[in-house]
Amino acid sequence: MSGSVASRAARAATAVTAGTLLLAGLGTATLLHGARVRALDQVLLAAAHGGAHARVETWEAEGSRPEVAVDLVRPGDDPRIVPAPWVGEALEAEGPVFRDLGELRVLLLPVEGEETAARRGAREDAEGEADEVHGVVVARVPRVHPAESAGPFALAYTAIATVATLAAGLGQRCAMRGALEPLRAAARDASQAVGQVAGFRLEATGEEEVRVLLDAMNALLERVERAMEVQARFTSEAAHELRTPIAVLRGEIEVALRRPRAAEEYPVLLRSLAEEVARLQDLVDALLALARVDAGQAALGRERVRAGEVAEEAAARERGALAAAGCTLALRVQEDAEAEVHRPLVVAALGNLLRNAALHAPGSRVSLDTERRGPLVAFVVEDEGPGIPEGERDSAFDRFARGGAARRLHPGGLGLGLPLAREVARRHGGDCRVEESRSGRGARVALTVRTLDGRGERVRNVNV
């Protein structure tokens, strides 16, 4: 169902108001009708009391009904006035009994007294004593119908309630339109600023609920702006990094095609080209991994794994690179906590840390430990190489950033290993940081991820 929020709110308010007034009117009409019936019963009761002392054929209820008929009925009398069972019921009740008989309201009031000799006549008994007389005074009057008791009120109330309902709906619509005006203004501003995200913010005015929504939209715009800045910087840096191996490949091929060469020269050329292709492949793989993380894939396809399983898989994948660099790896699972992670991404991040150790600390001893840190489990990679200078530890996590020594000693590096590890860790509730080495030399990098509630702790030593 389409329509504006103001219209829907006004219709809802109108329906609620109409329902409330209807219930109030029905309740009031019921009370009015009940009051009229009780007043009529009081007239009947007064007439019946009067008829109990003197036989009164009719009573007139002034300002109300035209007449009240009163009769004295004894058990066994003609039942045409009231049904005979009613007389017996009233005598048993020993109190006033009200009944509806067709269009009449009937009161049955049980009475008792003495019939004297003067009134007894031929029925005087042998002792000449007075007899007790039991009977029921019956008072009758036309019934009061709801149309008579509440009809005038219902007509007046309906008119007033209709006007009040329409006024309430109109007022609610105007109030809602005023309250939602900041949203319409924000929509107009946003439509005029299509494509202009940098620095654009919505004016957060209006009621509290509207301001909360506009503040959330501004926060979203800020995140989009930061994401666009990161994307632009990443695209620029990626293009720059891709340009270098492509330029090398093109230069090598152009030089090789300038003149015919001997057959023994081509293997050297091909090896050089293969190195650049491998570097280009590593760069593309790293960029794809970062793109997957930036796209939010770390939140998809997660599975419950043990920290030791992830560490062992990463160590097994990097066994060849570590062995080629002359490194030995010691894997120690101090606490095999359970975590819910995107397994391939975490394994790739740990693999980057191990490759960095093999690249910057060839021939050294490399360790990979898992340890518990409160709600986190840490994967700690430590080597015995030159380490990372303290002044470069923060910038080492910038994408494509490489320290001076790294650029000089390893010009083929990509500068994406640590940034990828940090992005993966942060999307798993942890972080990746450079820590002080325990031995005082070498690099020590800890990657943490959040664990599940359950702990499955066990200590294992694995040499790879």
ROGU-146780 format. One line per 8 residues: number of its first residue (from 1); their letters; for each residue x, y, z of C-alpha. Coordinates in Angstrom, 3 decimals, m for minus. Example, Ala and Ser with C-alpha at 12.3 -4.5 7.8 and 13.67 -1.06 7.14 Angstrom:
! residues 2
1) AS) 12.300,m4.500,7.800 | 13.670,m1.060,7.140 $
This chain:
! residues 464
1) MSGSVASR) 0.000,0.000,0.000 | 1.552,3.258,m1.160 | 1.105,6.720,0.283 | 2.884,9.191,2.467 | 3.772,8.549,6.084 | 1.739,11.595,7.112 | m1.375,10.234,5.367 | m0.983,6.797,6.903 $
9) AARAATAV) m0.412,8.278,10.354 | m3.455,10.523,9.938 | m5.634,7.572,8.899 | m4.370,5.537,11.830 | m5.011,8.429,14.247 | m8.480,8.935,12.806 | m9.309,5.251,13.218 | m8.032,5.226,16.803 $
17) TAGTLLLA) m9.937,8.397,17.668 | m13.142,7.104,16.086 | m12.834,3.785,17.906 | m12.202,5.523,21.223 | m15.162,7.865,20.795 | m17.388,4.968,19.738 | m16.521,2.988,22.853 | m17.032,6.064,25.022 $
25) GLGTATLL) m20.412,6.730,23.388 | m21.589,3.147,23.799 | m20.536,3.157,27.420 | m22.276,6.464,28.107 | m25.484,5.347,26.352 | m25.470,2.135,28.383 | m25.119,4.110,31.597 | m27.932,6.475,30.585 $
33) HGARVRAL) m30.255,3.595,29.731 | m29.402,1.850,33.004 | m30.126,5.045,34.949 | m33.558,5.390,33.292 | m34.393,1.763,34.040 | m33.359,2.167,37.681 | m35.464,5.327,37.959 | m38.448,3.459,36.540 $
41) DQVLLAAA) m37.850,0.635,39.020 | m37.932,3.156,41.864 | m41.304,4.432,40.614 | m42.592,0.870,40.519 | m41.295,0.207,44.021 | m42.950,3.347,45.401 | m46.217,2.446,43.704 | m46.037,m1.106,45.045 $
49) HGGAHARV) m45.465,0.111,48.617 | m48.452,2.379,48.298 | m50.571,m0.448,46.956 | m49.574,m2.671,49.867 | m51.493,m0.403,52.293 | m54.421,0.632,50.187 | m55.733,m0.778,47.010 | m54.714,1.680,44.325 $
57) ETWEAEGS) m55.690,0.948,40.829 | m53.281,3.330,39.032 | m50.333,5.605,39.791 | m49.049,8.386,37.578 | m45.274,8.840,37.276 | m45.160,12.583,36.719 | m42.798,13.614,33.936 | m42.147,10.004,32.966 $
65) RPEVAVDL) m44.594,7.249,32.037 | m48.379,7.871,31.711 | m49.523,5.456,34.458 | m48.470,2.708,36.852 | m50.987,m0.096,37.402 | m50.968,m1.736,40.854 | m52.757,m4.975,41.856 | m52.733,m7.359,44.801 $
73) VRPGDDPR) m52.388,m11.000,43.740 | m52.794,m13.947,46.098 | m51.700,m17.495,45.393 | m54.405,m19.174,43.359 | m55.764,m15.915,41.863 | m56.330,m15.415,38.168 | m52.894,m15.698,36.482 | m53.753,m13.249,33.713 $
81) IVPAPWVG) m52.009,m10.368,35.479 | m48.657,m12.161,35.823 | m47.650,m15.807,35.366 | m48.432,m17.924,38.408 | m44.810,m19.155,38.846 | m43.674,m15.544,39.252 | m45.959,m15.140,42.272 | m44.492,m18.193,43.961 $
89) EALEAEGP) m40.953,m17.025,43.121 | m41.606,m13.602,44.656 | m43.047,m15.176,47.840 | m39.975,m17.388,48.156 | m37.606,m14.464,47.530 | m39.259,m12.379,50.264 | m38.120,m9.247,48.465 | m38.873,m7.184,45.345 $
97) VFRDLGEL) m38.507,m9.019,42.046 | m38.327,m7.136,38.728 | m39.315,m8.771,35.447 | m39.987,m7.791,31.846 | m43.329,m8.966,30.488 | m43.641,m8.090,26.830 | m43.710,m4.284,26.668 | m44.201,m3.975,30.425 $
105) RVLLLPVE) m41.778,m3.573,33.293 | m43.184,m5.560,36.239 | m42.385,m5.422,39.948 | m43.556,m8.209,42.265 | m43.431,m7.196,45.950 | m44.415,m9.913,48.504 | m46.585,m8.629,51.391 | m48.377,m10.129,54.417 $
113) GEETAARR) m51.054,m8.813,56.821 | m54.270,m9.616,58.804 | m57.724,m9.811,57.363 | m60.274,m8.498,59.974 | m63.809,m9.755,60.531 | m65.255,m6.784,58.757 | m63.379,m7.681,55.659 | m63.589,m11.427,56.221 $
121) GAREDAEG) m67.450,m11.556,55.987 | m68.833,m14.970,55.391 | m65.398,m16.513,55.527 | m65.005,m15.874,59.300 | m63.706,m19.019,60.983 | m65.112,m20.728,64.072 | m62.768,m19.050,66.538 | m63.563,m15.626,65.210 $
129) EADEVHGV) m59.875,m14.718,65.033 | m58.182,m12.766,62.236 | m56.314,m14.737,59.521 | m52.862,m13.905,58.143 | m52.977,m12.976,54.466 | m50.026,m13.540,52.052 | m49.952,m11.966,48.630 | m47.877,m10.138,46.030 $
137) VVARVPRV) m48.313,m6.525,45.010 | m47.817,m6.322,41.266 | m46.870,m2.957,39.761 | m46.727,m2.585,35.973 | m45.558,0.179,33.716 | m44.520,0.328,30.006 | m40.845,m0.502,29.495 | m38.162,2.048,28.647 $
145) HPAESAGP) m36.411,1.255,25.355 | m32.771,2.289,24.619 | m34.009,4.450,21.736 | m36.077,6.483,24.207 | m33.490,6.668,26.991 | m30.320,7.238,24.911 | m31.630,8.237,21.488 | m31.285,12.041,21.833 $
153) FALAYTAI) m27.850,11.632,23.389 | m26.766,9.278,20.591 | m27.736,11.766,17.880 | m25.945,14.667,19.543 | m22.920,12.565,20.445 | m22.592,11.175,16.900 | m22.463,14.658,15.427 | m19.921,15.875,17.962 $
161) ATVATLAA) m17.780,12.719,17.639 | m17.736,12.972,13.831 | m16.501,16.552,13.946 | m13.911,15.674,16.609 | m12.641,12.688,14.608 | m12.223,14.696,11.412 | m10.497,17.500,13.293 | m8.155,15.032,15.004 $
169) GLGQRCAM) m7.243,13.394,11.688 | m6.564,16.748,10.025 | m4.501,17.916,12.994 | m2.517,14.696,13.032 | m1.791,14.980,9.322 | m0.556,18.552,9.671 | 1.563,17.638,12.683 | 3.129,14.673,10.883 $
177) RGALEPLR) 3.866,16.700,7.775 | 5.610,19.284,9.911 | 7.574,16.660,11.805 | 8.690,14.967,8.570 | 9.601,18.174,6.764 | 13.328,17.780,7.672 | 13.310,14.413,5.906 | 11.814,15.946,2.772 $
185) AAARDASQ) 14.391,18.723,2.925 | 17.135,16.109,3.310 | 15.776,14.201,0.298 | 15.833,17.389,m1.785 | 19.386,18.165,m0.716 | 20.502,14.610,m1.433 | 18.908,14.622,m4.906 | 20.736,17.852,m5.744 $
193) AVGQVAGF) 24.067,16.468,m4.525 | 24.112,13.241,m6.569 | 27.718,12.174,m7.080 | 29.020,14.710,m4.567 | 29.847,12.613,m1.522 | 33.004,14.364,m0.381 | 32.115,16.843,2.330 | 28.342,16.521,1.805 $
201) RLEATGEE) 26.263,16.123,4.948 | 22.560,16.397,5.711 | 21.271,18.993,8.135 | 20.124,17.160,11.254 | 17.063,19.141,12.391 | 13.520,18.316,13.488 | 12.193,15.948,16.111 | 14.433,13.545,18.006 $
209) EVRVLLDA) 13.492,10.493,15.924 | 14.155,12.392,12.686 | 17.487,13.692,13.982 | 18.554,10.164,14.887 | 17.816,9.007,11.339 | 19.633,11.951,9.779 | 22.634,11.439,12.043 | 22.755,7.778,10.969 $
217) MNALLERV) 22.606,8.854,7.315 | 25.441,11.318,7.893 | 27.489,8.576,9.532 | 26.811,6.391,6.491 | 27.902,9.197,4.163 | 31.091,9.575,6.179 | 31.831,5.860,5.885 | 31.127,5.961,2.151 $
225) ERAMEVQA) 33.428,8.939,1.793 | 36.218,7.168,3.647 | 35.660,4.020,1.588 | 35.845,6.011,m1.638 | 39.056,7.670,m0.474 | 40.563,4.299,0.399 | 39.420,2.866,m2.925 | 40.849,5.796,m4.870 $
233) RFTSEAAH) 44.172,5.576,m3.028 | 44.252,1.809,m3.380 | 43.485,1.983,m7.097 | 46.225,4.555,m7.611 | 48.779,2.570,m5.648 | 47.774,m0.705,m7.295 | 48.101,0.847,m10.741 | 51.534,2.158,m9.815 $
241) ELRTPIAV) 52.676,m1.220,m8.501 | 51.302,m3.062,m11.517 | 52.978,m0.623,m13.889 | 56.472,m1.582,m12.697 | 56.461,m5.344,m13.531 | 54.541,m4.710,m16.736 | 57.107,m2.103,m17.794 | 59.922,m4.538,m17.003 $
249) LRGEIEVA) 58.246,m7.304,m18.994 | 57.644,m5.019,m21.949 | 61.233,m3.712,m21.863 | 62.708,m7.219,m21.731 | 60.560,m8.383,m24.628 | 61.306,m5.295,m26.750 | 65.066,m5.688,m26.179 | 64.850,m9.374,m27.079 $
257) LRRPRAAE) 63.050,m8.567,m30.353 | 65.448,m5.909,m31.559 | 67.858,m8.423,m33.106 | 68.251,m12.127,m33.533 | 69.884,m13.808,m30.537 | 71.710,m16.995,m29.895 | 69.765,m19.905,m28.477 | 71.700,m19.870,m25.196 $
265) EYPVLLRS) 70.545,m16.292,m24.502 | 66.850,m17.132,m24.458 | 66.860,m19.210,m21.230 | 68.342,m16.232,m19.363 | 65.707,m13.938,m20.846 | 62.911,m16.346,m20.078 | 64.040,m16.750,m16.468 | 64.009,m12.978,m16.058 $
273) LAEEVARL) 60.547,m12.810,m17.591 | 59.362,m15.664,m15.354 | 60.540,m13.776,m12.266 | 58.570,m10.707,m13.274 | 55.512,m12.815,m14.113 | 55.763,m14.488,m10.699 | 56.003,m11.093,m9.022 | 53.024,m9.911,m11.052 $
281) QDLVDALL) 51.101,m13.053,m10.061 | 51.886,m12.466,m6.376 | 50.741,m8.885,m6.690 | 47.472,m9.883,m8.379 | 46.831,m12.549,m5.726 | 47.456,m10.058,m2.952 | 45.202,m7.466,m4.577 | 42.436,m10.045,m4.997 $
289) ALARVDAG) 42.749,m11.056,m1.352 | 42.491,m7.429,m0.247 | 39.510,m6.913,m2.549 | 37.779,m9.912,m0.987 | 38.365,m8.527,2.489 | 37.225,m5.020,1.503 | 34.073,m6.505,m0.065 | 33.116,m8.066,3.259 $
297) QAALGRER) 33.758,m11.689,2.342 | 35.450,m12.187,5.702 | 31.968,m12.135,7.225 | 30.735,m14.872,4.847 | 31.551,m18.545,4.742 | 32.835,m18.729,8.308 | 33.390,m22.026,10.068 | 34.310,m23.196,13.546 $
305) VRAGEVAE) 37.939,m24.228,13.695 | 40.639,m24.779,16.282 | 43.499,m22.317,16.407 | 45.969,m25.177,16.103 | 44.370,m26.387,12.869 | 44.714,m22.972,11.245 | 48.308,m22.589,12.413 | 49.259,m26.052,11.134 $
313) EAAARERG) 47.659,m25.426,7.732 | 49.490,m22.105,7.312 | 52.800,m23.708,8.365 | 52.325,m26.599,5.940 | 51.655,m24.223,3.037 | 54.796,m22.172,3.726 | 57.073,m25.127,4.435 | 58.679,m24.875,1.001 $
321) ALAAAGCT) 59.364,m21.131,1.169 | 60.814,m21.428,4.676 | 63.013,m24.354,3.691 | 64.238,m22.496,0.595 | 65.255,m19.592,2.823 | 67.072,m21.937,5.202 | 64.647,m21.304,8.057 | 63.413,m23.783,10.627 $
329) LALRVQED) 59.906,m23.436,11.974 | 58.808,m24.313,15.500 | 55.030,m24.486,15.925 | 53.668,m24.446,19.472 | 49.933,m24.588,20.181 | 49.753,m23.321,23.755 | 45.946,m22.951,23.810 | 43.905,m24.591,21.105 $
337) AEAEVHRP) 40.916,m22.235,21.415 | 37.921,m22.486,19.101 | 37.013,m19.579,16.827 | 34.577,m18.897,14.016 | 36.622,m17.547,11.100 | 36.882,m17.384,7.341 | 39.495,m20.094,7.235 | 41.156,m19.395,3.828 $
345) LVVAALGN) 41.626,m15.700,4.638 | 43.122,m16.331,8.094 | 45.444,m18.994,6.650 | 46.508,m16.560,3.899 | 47.174,m13.826,6.473 | 49.360,m16.148,8.579 | 51.097,m17.282,5.403 | 52.033,m13.671,4.662 $
353) LLRNAALH) 53.589,m13.303,8.115 | 55.622,m16.498,7.633 | 56.772,m15.421,4.142 | 57.858,m12.088,5.550 | 59.964,m13.944,8.118 | 61.524,m16.107,5.403 | 62.209,m13.042,3.260 | 63.703,m10.761,5.904 $
361) APGSRVSL) 65.318,m13.355,8.206 | 66.746,m16.113,5.955 | 68.541,m18.888,7.771 | 67.037,m18.033,11.158 | 64.764,m19.889,13.496 | 61.073,m18.937,13.025 | 58.392,m19.702,15.600 | 54.607,m19.725,15.299 $
369) DTERRGPL) 52.763,m19.815,18.639 | 49.074,m19.689,19.540 | 48.202,m18.196,22.923 | 45.089,m16.997,24.718 | 44.617,m13.274,25.384 | 41.318,m12.856,27.169 | 38.518,m13.208,24.593 | 41.107,m13.417,21.767 $
377) VAFVVEDE) 43.471,m16.039,20.480 | 46.813,m14.744,19.174 | 48.953,m16.212,16.386 | 52.471,m14.944,17.097 | 55.205,m15.167,14.416 | 58.717,m14.383,15.600 | 62.056,m14.547,13.765 | 65.717,m13.732,14.470 $
385) GPGIPEGE) 66.232,m11.265,11.646 | 66.946,m7.524,11.719 | 63.404,m6.734,12.901 | 61.286,m3.676,12.150 | 62.559,m0.300,13.410 | 60.270,1.214,16.019 | 59.652,4.305,13.921 | 58.395,2.190,11.004 $
393) RDSAFDRF) 56.085,m0.171,12.907 | 52.894,1.832,12.337 | 53.583,2.697,8.694 | 54.465,m0.939,7.963 | 50.720,m1.671,7.865 | 50.026,0.896,5.142 | 49.313,m0.675,1.784 | 52.343,m0.843,m0.536 $
401) ARGGAARR) 54.469,0.696,2.209 | 58.015,m0.664,2.581 | 60.728,0.605,4.863 | 64.013,1.886,3.563 | 65.907,m1.286,4.381 | 63.192,m3.456,2.853 | 63.237,m1.476,m0.387 | 67.005,m1.643,m0.571 $
409) LHPGGLGL) 67.457,m5.303,0.296 | 64.260,m6.671,m1.281 | 63.143,m4.457,m4.166 | 60.730,m7.126,m5.357 | 58.548,m6.897,m2.254 | 54.910,m5.854,m2.572 | 54.187,m4.174,0.770 | 50.819,m5.934,1.092 $
417) GLPLAREV) 51.540,m8.758,3.537 | 51.081,m6.857,6.802 | 48.145,m4.709,5.538 | 46.289,m7.837,4.447 | 46.966,m9.538,7.799 | 45.632,m6.524,9.708 | 42.468,m6.231,7.579 | 41.704,m9.933,8.036 $
425) ARRHGGDC) 42.312,m9.746,11.803 | 40.129,m6.675,12.303 | 37.254,m8.285,10.437 | 37.491,m11.172,12.904 | 37.292,m8.952,15.974 | 41.056,m8.741,16.523 | 44.087,m6.866,15.198 | 47.614,m7.308,13.900 $
433) RVEESRSG) 50.513,m5.509,15.607 | 54.272,m5.512,15.812 | 55.424,m6.350,19.363 | 58.719,m6.301,21.193 | 60.764,m9.401,20.542 | 61.391,m11.599,23.563 | 65.014,m12.143,22.600 | 65.660,m8.468,21.947 $
441) RGARVALT) 66.296,m8.982,18.234 | 64.230,m9.955,15.252 | 60.600,m9.216,14.418 | 57.580,m10.342,16.452 | 54.121,m9.924,14.891 | 50.887,m10.989,16.638 | 47.627,m11.574,14.751 | 44.554,m11.925,16.993 $
449) VRTLDGRG) 40.988,m13.095,16.305 | 38.003,m13.353,18.632 | 37.230,m16.799,20.030 | 33.965,m18.508,20.857 | 32.799,m18.920,24.460 | 34.008,m22.482,24.805 | 37.663,m23.171,25.446 | 39.360,m26.292,24.214 $
457) ERVRNVNV) 42.826,m25.916,25.645 | 45.657,m28.247,24.916 | 49.413,m27.829,24.537 | 51.220,m29.357,21.576 | 54.639,m28.937,20.011 | 55.001,m29.416,16.290 | 58.262,m29.034,14.387 | 57.934,m28.260,10.723 $
